[in-house]
Amino acid sequence: MAQLEDNLGALDVRFIPEQVARPEAASAVELGFPHDFLARPMTRNVVFGDVRLAARR
């Protein structure tokens, strides 16, 4: 029971934004091909035909 309570105590840890940003920046990877290619406006226009869906009201 003591180990469970100790483990559950770890759930109460709070990080400041700088502590979160540092490992995120260190582990960021450039996705490269095909992600960059598929994100291009011309490619998206060819794939999706520049279709825009209106929100339902």
mmCIF file of the N, C-alpha and C atoms, coordinates in Angstrom:
data_MODEL
# 
_entry.id   MODEL 
# 
loop_
_atom_site.group_PDB 
_atom_site.id 
_atom_site.type_symbol 
_atom_site.label_atom_id 
_atom_site.label_alt_id 
_atom_site.label_comp_id 
_atom_site.label_asym_id 
_atom_site.label_entity_id 
_atom_site.label_seq_id 
_atom_site.pdbx_PDB_ins_code 
_atom_site.Cartn_x 
_atom_site.Cartn_y 
_atom_site.Cartn_z 
_atom_site.occupancy 
_atom_site.B_iso_or_equiv 
_atom_site.pdbx_formal_charge 
_atom_site.auth_seq_id 
_atom_site.auth_comp_id 
_atom_site.auth_asym_id 
_atom_site.auth_atom_id 
_atom_site.pdbx_PDB_model_num 
ATOM 1   N N  . MET A 1 1  ? 0.830   -1.184 0.000   1.00 0.00 ? 1  MET A N  1 
ATOM 2   C CA . MET A 1 1  ? 0.000   0.000  0.000   1.00 0.00 ? 1  MET A CA 1 
ATOM 3   C C  . MET A 1 1  ? 0.879   1.254  0.000   1.00 0.00 ? 1  MET A C  1 
ATOM 4   N N  . ALA A 1 2  ? 1.980   1.214  0.729   1.00 0.00 ? 2  ALA A N  1 
ATOM 5   C CA . ALA A 1 2  ? 2.866   2.379  0.784   1.00 0.00 ? 2  ALA A CA 1 
ATOM 6   C C  . ALA A 1 2  ? 3.454   2.674  -0.586  1.00 0.00 ? 2  ALA A C  1 
ATOM 7   N N  . GLN A 1 3  ? 3.797   1.618  -1.334  1.00 0.00 ? 3  GLN A N  1 
ATOM 8   C CA . GLN A 1 3  ? 4.353   1.825  -2.668  1.00 0.00 ? 3  GLN A CA 1 
ATOM 9   C C  . GLN A 1 3  ? 3.309   2.438  -3.593  1.00 0.00 ? 3  GLN A C  1 
ATOM 10  N N  . LEU A 1 4  ? 2.078   1.989  -3.510  1.00 0.00 ? 4  LEU A N  1 
ATOM 11  C CA . LEU A 1 4  ? 0.991   2.547  -4.313  1.00 0.00 ? 4  LEU A CA 1 
ATOM 12  C C  . LEU A 1 4  ? 0.799   4.017  -3.997  1.00 0.00 ? 4  LEU A C  1 
ATOM 13  N N  . GLU A 1 5  ? 0.761   4.358  -2.735  1.00 0.00 ? 5  GLU A N  1 
ATOM 14  C CA . GLU A 1 5  ? 0.579   5.751  -2.335  1.00 0.00 ? 5  GLU A CA 1 
ATOM 15  C C  . GLU A 1 5  ? 1.753   6.613  -2.832  1.00 0.00 ? 5  GLU A C  1 
ATOM 16  N N  . ASP A 1 6  ? 2.956   6.067  -2.768  1.00 0.00 ? 6  ASP A N  1 
ATOM 17  C CA . ASP A 1 6  ? 4.125   6.787  -3.256  1.00 0.00 ? 6  ASP A CA 1 
ATOM 18  C C  . ASP A 1 6  ? 4.037   6.997  -4.770  1.00 0.00 ? 6  ASP A C  1 
ATOM 19  N N  . ASN A 1 7  ? 3.634   5.971  -5.491  1.00 0.00 ? 7  ASN A N  1 
ATOM 20  C CA . ASN A 1 7  ? 3.482   6.087  -6.947  1.00 0.00 ? 7  ASN A CA 1 
ATOM 21  C C  . ASN A 1 7  ? 2.391   7.078  -7.317  1.00 0.00 ? 7  ASN A C  1 
ATOM 22  N N  . LEU A 1 8  ? 1.299   7.055  -6.599  1.00 0.00 ? 8  LEU A N  1 
ATOM 23  C CA . LEU A 1 8  ? 0.211   7.992  -6.882  1.00 0.00 ? 8  LEU A CA 1 
ATOM 24  C C  . LEU A 1 8  ? 0.625   9.428  -6.583  1.00 0.00 ? 8  LEU A C  1 
ATOM 25  N N  . GLY A 1 9  ? 1.538   9.611  -5.646  1.00 0.00 ? 9  GLY A N  1 
ATOM 26  C CA . GLY A 1 9  ? 2.048   10.939 -5.358  1.00 0.00 ? 9  GLY A CA 1 
ATOM 27  C C  . GLY A 1 9  ? 2.754   11.560 -6.551  1.00 0.00 ? 9  GLY A C  1 
ATOM 28  N N  . ALA A 1 10 ? 3.310   10.728 -7.434  1.00 0.00 ? 10 ALA A N  1 
ATOM 29  C CA . ALA A 1 10 ? 3.987   11.217 -8.640  1.00 0.00 ? 10 ALA A CA 1 
ATOM 30  C C  . ALA A 1 10 ? 3.010   11.873 -9.609  1.00 0.00 ? 10 ALA A C  1 
ATOM 31  N N  . LEU A 1 11 ? 1.731   11.566 -9.479  1.00 0.00 ? 11 LEU A N  1 
ATOM 32  C CA . LEU A 1 11 ? 0.731   12.171 -10.355 1.00 0.00 ? 11 LEU A CA 1 
ATOM 33  C C  . LEU A 1 11 ? 0.507   13.645 -10.037 1.00 0.00 ? 11 LEU A C  1 
ATOM 34  N N  . ASP A 1 12 ? 0.972   14.080 -8.896  1.00 0.00 ? 12 ASP A N  1 
ATOM 35  C CA . ASP A 1 12 ? 0.741   15.453 -8.461  1.00 0.00 ? 12 ASP A CA 1 
ATOM 36  C C  . ASP A 1 12 ? 1.899   16.384 -8.828  1.00 0.00 ? 12 ASP A C  1 
ATOM 37  N N  . VAL A 1 13 ? 2.784   15.943 -9.721  1.00 0.00 ? 13 VAL A N  1 
ATOM 38  C CA . VAL A 1 13 ? 3.917   16.765 -10.141 1.00 0.00 ? 13 VAL A CA 1 
ATOM 39  C C  . VAL A 1 13 ? 3.440   17.785 -11.165 1.00 0.00 ? 13 VAL A C  1 
ATOM 40  N N  . ARG A 1 14 ? 3.889   19.014 -11.012 1.00 0.00 ? 14 ARG A N  1 
ATOM 41  C CA . ARG A 1 14 ? 3.536   20.082 -11.950 1.00 0.00 ? 14 ARG A CA 1 
ATOM 42  C C  . ARG A 1 14 ? 4.817   20.624 -12.581 1.00 0.00 ? 14 ARG A C  1 
ATOM 43  N N  . PHE A 1 15 ? 4.781   20.828 -13.886 1.00 0.00 ? 15 PHE A N  1 
ATOM 44  C CA . PHE A 1 15 ? 5.929   21.373 -14.599 1.00 0.00 ? 15 PHE A CA 1 
ATOM 45  C C  . PHE A 1 15 ? 5.613   22.772 -15.085 1.00 0.00 ? 15 PHE A C  1 
ATOM 46  N N  . ILE A 1 16 ? 6.603   23.644 -15.050 1.00 0.00 ? 16 ILE A N  1 
ATOM 47  C CA . ILE A 1 16 ? 6.433   24.974 -15.615 1.00 0.00 ? 16 ILE A CA 1 
ATOM 48  C C  . ILE A 1 16 ? 6.658   24.864 -17.124 1.00 0.00 ? 16 ILE A C  1 
ATOM 49  N N  . PRO A 1 17 ? 6.150   25.808 -17.905 1.00 0.00 ? 17 PRO A N  1 
ATOM 50  C CA . PRO A 1 17 ? 6.269   25.713 -19.364 1.00 0.00 ? 17 PRO A CA 1 
ATOM 51  C C  . PRO A 1 17 ? 7.705   25.521 -19.866 1.00 0.00 ? 17 PRO A C  1 
ATOM 52  N N  . GLU A 1 18 ? 8.677   26.136 -19.211 1.00 0.00 ? 18 GLU A N  1 
ATOM 53  C CA . GLU A 1 18 ? 10.064  25.980 -19.647 1.00 0.00 ? 18 GLU A CA 1 
ATOM 54  C C  . GLU A 1 18 ? 10.544  24.539 -19.497 1.00 0.00 ? 18 GLU A C  1 
ATOM 55  N N  . GLN A 1 19 ? 10.079  23.852 -18.446 1.00 0.00 ? 19 GLN A N  1 
ATOM 56  C CA . GLN A 1 19 ? 10.472  22.461 -18.229 1.00 0.00 ? 19 GLN A CA 1 
ATOM 57  C C  . GLN A 1 19 ? 9.855   21.544 -19.287 1.00 0.00 ? 19 GLN A C  1 
ATOM 58  N N  . VAL A 1 20 ? 8.697   21.884 -19.776 1.00 0.00 ? 20 VAL A N  1 
ATOM 59  C CA . VAL A 1 20 ? 8.047   21.093 -20.814 1.00 0.00 ? 20 VAL A CA 1 
ATOM 60  C C  . VAL A 1 20 ? 8.680   21.389 -22.169 1.00 0.00 ? 20 VAL A C  1 
ATOM 61  N N  . ALA A 1 21 ? 9.003   22.651 -22.422 1.00 0.00 ? 21 ALA A N  1 
ATOM 62  C CA . ALA A 1 21 ? 9.526   23.066 -23.730 1.00 0.00 ? 21 ALA A CA 1 
ATOM 63  C C  . ALA A 1 21 ? 10.896  22.480 -24.019 1.00 0.00 ? 21 ALA A C  1 
ATOM 64  N N  . ARG A 1 22 ? 11.739  22.352 -23.016 1.00 0.00 ? 22 ARG A N  1 
ATOM 65  C CA . ARG A 1 22 ? 13.111  21.892 -23.250 1.00 0.00 ? 22 ARG A CA 1 
ATOM 66  C C  . ARG A 1 22 ? 13.171  20.471 -23.820 1.00 0.00 ? 22 ARG A C  1 
ATOM 67  N N  . PRO A 1 23 ? 12.530  19.464 -23.212 1.00 0.00 ? 23 PRO A N  1 
ATOM 68  C CA . PRO A 1 23 ? 12.589  18.130 -23.832 1.00 0.00 ? 23 PRO A CA 1 
ATOM 69  C C  . PRO A 1 23 ? 11.842  18.057 -25.156 1.00 0.00 ? 23 PRO A C  1 
ATOM 70  N N  . GLU A 1 24 ? 10.777  18.852 -25.311 1.00 0.00 ? 24 GLU A N  1 
ATOM 71  C CA . GLU A 1 24 ? 10.066  18.861 -26.589 1.00 0.00 ? 24 GLU A CA 1 
ATOM 72  C C  . GLU A 1 24 ? 10.970  19.386 -27.699 1.00 0.00 ? 24 GLU A C  1 
ATOM 73  N N  . ALA A 1 25 ? 11.736  20.438 -27.412 1.00 0.00 ? 25 ALA A N  1 
ATOM 74  C CA . ALA A 1 25 ? 12.651  20.992 -28.410 1.00 0.00 ? 25 ALA A CA 1 
ATOM 75  C C  . ALA A 1 25 ? 13.777  20.005 -28.714 1.00 0.00 ? 25 ALA A C  1 
ATOM 76  N N  . ALA A 1 26 ? 14.269  19.321 -27.702 1.00 0.00 ? 26 ALA A N  1 
ATOM 77  C CA . ALA A 1 26 ? 15.370  18.373 -27.894 1.00 0.00 ? 26 ALA A CA 1 
ATOM 78  C C  . ALA A 1 26 ? 14.937  17.151 -28.692 1.00 0.00 ? 26 ALA A C  1 
ATOM 79  N N  . SER A 1 27 ? 13.681  16.767 -28.584 1.00 0.00 ? 27 SER A N  1 
ATOM 80  C CA . SER A 1 27 ? 13.216  15.561 -29.269 1.00 0.00 ? 27 SER A CA 1 
ATOM 81  C C  . SER A 1 27 ? 12.470  15.856 -30.562 1.00 0.00 ? 27 SER A C  1 
ATOM 82  N N  . ALA A 1 28 ? 12.375  17.133 -30.946 1.00 0.00 ? 28 ALA A N  1 
ATOM 83  C CA . ALA A 1 28 ? 11.668  17.489 -32.177 1.00 0.00 ? 28 ALA A CA 1 
ATOM 84  C C  . ALA A 1 28 ? 12.417  16.935 -33.379 1.00 0.00 ? 28 ALA A C  1 
ATOM 85  N N  . VAL A 1 29 ? 11.678  16.364 -34.299 1.00 0.00 ? 29 VAL A N  1 
ATOM 86  C CA . VAL A 1 29 ? 12.263  15.843 -35.525 1.00 0.00 ? 29 VAL A CA 1 
ATOM 87  C C  . VAL A 1 29 ? 11.555  16.464 -36.719 1.00 0.00 ? 29 VAL A C  1 
ATOM 88  N N  . GLU A 1 30 ? 12.334  16.685 -37.777 1.00 0.00 ? 30 GLU A N  1 
ATOM 89  C CA . GLU A 1 30 ? 11.738  17.162 -39.018 1.00 0.00 ? 30 GLU A CA 1 
ATOM 90  C C  . GLU A 1 30 ? 11.149  15.945 -39.720 1.00 0.00 ? 30 GLU A C  1 
ATOM 91  N N  . LEU A 1 31 ? 9.883   16.017 -40.082 1.00 0.00 ? 31 LEU A N  1 
ATOM 92  C CA . LEU A 1 31 ? 9.210   14.857 -40.647 1.00 0.00 ? 31 LEU A CA 1 
ATOM 93  C C  . LEU A 1 31 ? 9.698   14.533 -42.056 1.00 0.00 ? 31 LEU A C  1 
ATOM 94  N N  . GLY A 1 32 ? 10.055  15.546 -42.833 1.00 0.00 ? 32 GLY A N  1 
ATOM 95  C CA . GLY A 1 32 ? 10.570  15.302 -44.174 1.00 0.00 ? 32 GLY A CA 1 
ATOM 96  C C  . GLY A 1 32 ? 9.526   14.717 -45.111 1.00 0.00 ? 32 GLY A C  1 
ATOM 97  N N  . PHE A 1 33 ? 10.013  14.065 -46.146 1.00 0.00 ? 33 PHE A N  1 
ATOM 98  C CA . PHE A 1 33 ? 9.130   13.470 -47.143 1.00 0.00 ? 33 PHE A CA 1 
ATOM 99  C C  . PHE A 1 33 ? 8.448   12.242 -46.556 1.00 0.00 ? 33 PHE A C  1 
ATOM 100 N N  . PRO A 1 34 ? 7.190   12.005 -46.780 1.00 0.00 ? 34 PRO A N  1 
ATOM 101 C CA . PRO A 1 34 ? 6.265   12.700 -47.657 1.00 0.00 ? 34 PRO A CA 1 
ATOM 102 C C  . PRO A 1 34 ? 5.464   13.797 -46.971 1.00 0.00 ? 34 PRO A C  1 
ATOM 103 N N  . HIS A 1 35 ? 5.700   13.997 -45.667 1.00 0.00 ? 35 HIS A N  1 
ATOM 104 C CA . HIS A 1 35 ? 4.893   14.960 -44.913 1.00 0.00 ? 35 HIS A CA 1 
ATOM 105 C C  . HIS A 1 35 ? 5.015   16.374 -45.465 1.00 0.00 ? 35 HIS A C  1 
ATOM 106 N N  . ASP A 1 36 ? 6.258   16.807 -45.741 1.00 0.00 ? 36 ASP A N  1 
ATOM 107 C CA . ASP A 1 36 ? 6.453   18.146 -46.291 1.00 0.00 ? 36 ASP A CA 1 
ATOM 108 C C  . ASP A 1 36 ? 5.764   18.279 -47.646 1.00 0.00 ? 36 ASP A C  1 
ATOM 109 N N  . PHE A 1 37 ? 5.890   17.258 -48.462 1.00 0.00 ? 37 PHE A N  1 
ATOM 110 C CA . PHE A 1 37 ? 5.277   17.275 -49.787 1.00 0.00 ? 37 PHE A CA 1 
ATOM 111 C C  . PHE A 1 37 ? 3.756   17.363 -49.686 1.00 0.00 ? 37 PHE A C  1 
ATOM 112 N N  . LEU A 1 38 ? 3.171   16.555 -48.808 1.00 0.00 ? 38 LEU A N  1 
ATOM 113 C CA . LEU A 1 38 ? 1.709   16.528 -48.682 1.00 0.00 ? 38 LEU A CA 1 
ATOM 114 C C  . LEU A 1 38 ? 1.155   17.797 -48.048 1.00 0.00 ? 38 LEU A C  1 
ATOM 115 N N  . ALA A 1 39 ? 1.977   18.551 -47.334 1.00 0.00 ? 39 ALA A N  1 
ATOM 116 C CA . ALA A 1 39 ? 1.512   19.782 -46.700 1.00 0.00 ? 39 ALA A CA 1 
ATOM 117 C C  . ALA A 1 39 ? 1.546   20.972 -47.654 1.00 0.00 ? 39 ALA A C  1 
ATOM 118 N N  . ARG A 1 40 ? 2.179   20.821 -48.813 1.00 0.00 ? 40 ARG A N  1 
ATOM 119 C CA . ARG A 1 40 ? 2.255   21.924 -49.771 1.00 0.00 ? 40 ARG A CA 1 
ATOM 120 C C  . ARG A 1 40 ? 0.868   22.273 -50.288 1.00 0.00 ? 40 ARG A C  1 
ATOM 121 N N  . PRO A 1 41 ? 0.576   23.574 -50.464 1.00 0.00 ? 41 PRO A N  1 
ATOM 122 C CA . PRO A 1 41 ? -0.738  23.987 -50.969 1.00 0.00 ? 41 PRO A CA 1 
ATOM 123 C C  . PRO A 1 41 ? -1.074  23.367 -52.327 1.00 0.00 ? 41 PRO A C  1 
ATOM 124 N N  . MET A 1 42 ? -0.108  23.298 -53.254 1.00 0.00 ? 42 MET A N  1 
ATOM 125 C CA . MET A 1 42 ? -0.380  22.725 -54.568 1.00 0.00 ? 42 MET A CA 1 
ATOM 126 C C  . MET A 1 42 ? -0.778  21.253 -54.448 1.00 0.00 ? 42 MET A C  1 
ATOM 127 N N  . THR A 1 43 ? -0.054  20.493 -53.630 1.00 0.00 ? 43 THR A N  1 
ATOM 128 C CA . THR A 1 43 ? -0.364  19.076 -53.455 1.00 0.00 ? 43 THR A CA 1 
ATOM 129 C C  . THR A 1 43 ? -1.734  18.901 -52.823 1.00 0.00 ? 43 THR A C  1 
ATOM 130 N N  . ARG A 1 44 ? -2.018  19.682 -51.809 1.00 0.00 ? 44 ARG A N  1 
ATOM 131 C CA . ARG A 1 44 ? -3.330  19.586 -51.144 1.00 0.00 ? 44 ARG A CA 1 
ATOM 132 C C  . ARG A 1 44 ? -4.452  19.934 -52.115 1.00 0.00 ? 44 ARG A C  1 
ATOM 133 N N  . ASN A 1 45 ? -4.216  20.907 -52.998 1.00 0.00 ? 45 ASN A N  1 
ATOM 134 C CA . ASN A 1 45 ? -5.222  21.291 -53.976 1.00 0.00 ? 45 ASN A CA 1 
ATOM 135 C C  . ASN A 1 45 ? -5.467  20.155 -54.960 1.00 0.00 ? 45 ASN A C  1 
ATOM 136 N N  . VAL A 1 46 ? -4.403  19.475 -55.393 1.00 0.00 ? 46 VAL A N  1 
ATOM 137 C CA . VAL A 1 46 ? -4.553  18.357 -56.324 1.00 0.00 ? 46 VAL A CA 1 
ATOM 138 C C  . VAL A 1 46 ? -5.267  17.191 -55.633 1.00 0.00 ? 46 VAL A C  1 
ATOM 139 N N  . VAL A 1 47 ? -4.891  16.894 -54.406 1.00 0.00 ? 47 VAL A N  1 
ATOM 140 C CA . VAL A 1 47 ? -5.470  15.757 -53.699 1.00 0.00 ? 47 VAL A CA 1 
ATOM 141 C C  . VAL A 1 47 ? -6.925  16.007 -53.321 1.00 0.00 ? 47 VAL A C  1 
ATOM 142 N N  . PHE A 1 48 ? -7.192  17.190 -52.781 1.00 0.00 ? 48 PHE A N  1 
ATOM 143 C CA . PHE A 1 48 ? -8.536  17.469 -52.269 1.00 0.00 ? 48 PHE A CA 1 
ATOM 144 C C  . PHE A 1 48 ? -9.364  18.347 -53.190 1.00 0.00 ? 48 PHE A C  1 
ATOM 145 N N  . GLY A 1 49 ? -8.809  18.833 -54.301 1.00 0.00 ? 49 GLY A N  1 
ATOM 146 C CA . GLY A 1 49 ? -9.578  19.656 -55.234 1.00 0.00 ? 49 GLY A CA 1 
ATOM 147 C C  . GLY A 1 49 ? -9.993  20.981 -54.636 1.00 0.00 ? 49 GLY A C  1 
ATOM 148 N N  . ASP A 1 50 ? -9.259  21.464 -53.651 1.00 0.00 ? 50 ASP A N  1 
ATOM 149 C CA . ASP A 1 50 ? -9.570  22.721 -52.978 1.00 0.00 ? 50 ASP A CA 1 
ATOM 150 C C  . ASP A 1 50 ? -10.999 22.723 -52.419 1.00 0.00 ? 50 ASP A C  1 
ATOM 151 N N  . VAL A 1 51 ? -11.443 21.561 -51.966 1.00 0.00 ? 51 VAL A N  1 
ATOM 152 C CA . VAL A 1 51 ? -12.786 21.414 -51.406 1.00 0.00 ? 51 VAL A CA 1 
ATOM 153 C C  . VAL A 1 51 ? -12.829 22.030 -50.013 1.00 0.00 ? 51 VAL A C  1 
ATOM 154 N N  . ARG A 1 52 ? -13.841 22.813 -49.758 1.00 0.00 ? 52 ARG A N  1 
ATOM 155 C CA . ARG A 1 52 ? -14.065 23.403 -48.444 1.00 0.00 ? 52 ARG A CA 1 
ATOM 156 C C  . ARG A 1 52 ? -15.449 22.967 -47.963 1.00 0.00 ? 52 ARG A C  1 
ATOM 157 N N  . LEU A 1 53 ? -15.511 22.442 -46.768 1.00 0.00 ? 53 LEU A N  1 
ATOM 158 C CA . LEU A 1 53 ? -16.788 22.038 -46.199 1.00 0.00 ? 53 LEU A CA 1 
ATOM 159 C C  . LEU A 1 53 ? -17.311 23.104 -45.270 1.00 0.00 ? 53 LEU A C  1 
ATOM 160 N N  . ALA A 1 54 ? -18.559 23.461 -45.459 1.00 0.00 ? 54 ALA A N  1 
ATOM 161 C CA . ALA A 1 54 ? -19.184 24.449 -44.582 1.00 0.00 ? 54 ALA A CA 1 
ATOM 162 C C  . ALA A 1 54 ? -19.631 23.766 -43.300 1.00 0.00 ? 54 ALA A C  1 
ATOM 163 N N  . ALA A 1 55 ? -19.460 24.456 -42.194 1.00 0.00 ? 55 ALA A N  1 
ATOM 164 C CA . ALA A 1 55 ? -19.897 23.917 -40.904 1.00 0.00 ? 55 ALA A CA 1 
ATOM 165 C C  . ALA A 1 55 ? -21.413 23.863 -40.848 1.00 0.00 ? 55 ALA A C  1 
ATOM 166 N N  . ARG A 1 56 ? -21.933 22.814 -40.232 1.00 0.00 ? 56 ARG A N  1 
ATOM 167 C CA . ARG A 1 56 ? -23.383 22.717 -40.047 1.00 0.00 ? 56 ARG A CA 1 
ATOM 168 C C  . ARG A 1 56 ? -23.812 23.667 -38.960 1.00 0.00 ? 56 ARG A C  1 
ATOM 169 N N  . ARG A 1 57 ? -24.972 24.172 -39.112 1.00 0.00 ? 57 ARG A N  1 
ATOM 170 C CA . ARG A 1 57 ? -25.521 25.088 -38.100 1.00 0.00 ? 57 ARG A CA 1 
ATOM 171 C C  . ARG A 1 57 ? -26.750 24.527 -37.476 1.00 0.00 ? 57 ARG A C  1 
# 
